[in-house]
Amino acid sequence: MKLTPHLNFNGNCKEALDCYVKILGAKMLMSMTYGDMPKGEGECSDPSYKAPPTDKIMHARIELPNGGGTIMACDVPADRYEKPTGFDLAINLTNVTEAERIYGALSENGKVIMPLGETFWAKKFAMFEDRFGTPWMINVEKER
C-alpha cells in the first residue's frame, strides 16, 4: 500500500508542479489537461459542475528523488477550490544544507508559520505555506 498526496490548485497546477520539480529534484511522470480528455469521458452527474478551461491540468503526477514518493495534483473548478487546511506535506531530510536550500526556495513569497530553526527534536524544522498555498513542514531530526 502507498499513500500518495493529491493536491488541488486554483488554475496554477502546472506552475506549482514545475516549481516542485525544480526545487525538489522531482521528475514529471505524467500531465494531462482537461483538453486531453476524450469526449464523453469524465462526465460529472452534478449539473452545476463546470470543468476548468481545457489548458488546465486534469491529472498530473511527479516522482520525488531516491524513492521519496509521488505527489498527484490537478486544477479544480474555481467555484470548488478550497485553500488546503488540516495537513502539511512533510519533507524529512538528513542534510541541514539541503533543508536550508529547500526551505528558502519553497517558502519564497509564501507565508512562514515557523521559520527554519533548531528545536528540541530537530536540528532544523520549519512550517510554512508556499506561494501556491500548499502547507509544508521541513524536518532534519537530531540523532538520538
Summary of the structure (lengths in Angstrom):
residues: 144
radius of gyration: 16.9
end to end distance: 29.2
largest distance: 56.6
contacts: 368
relative contact order: 0.20
helix: 23%
strand: 35%
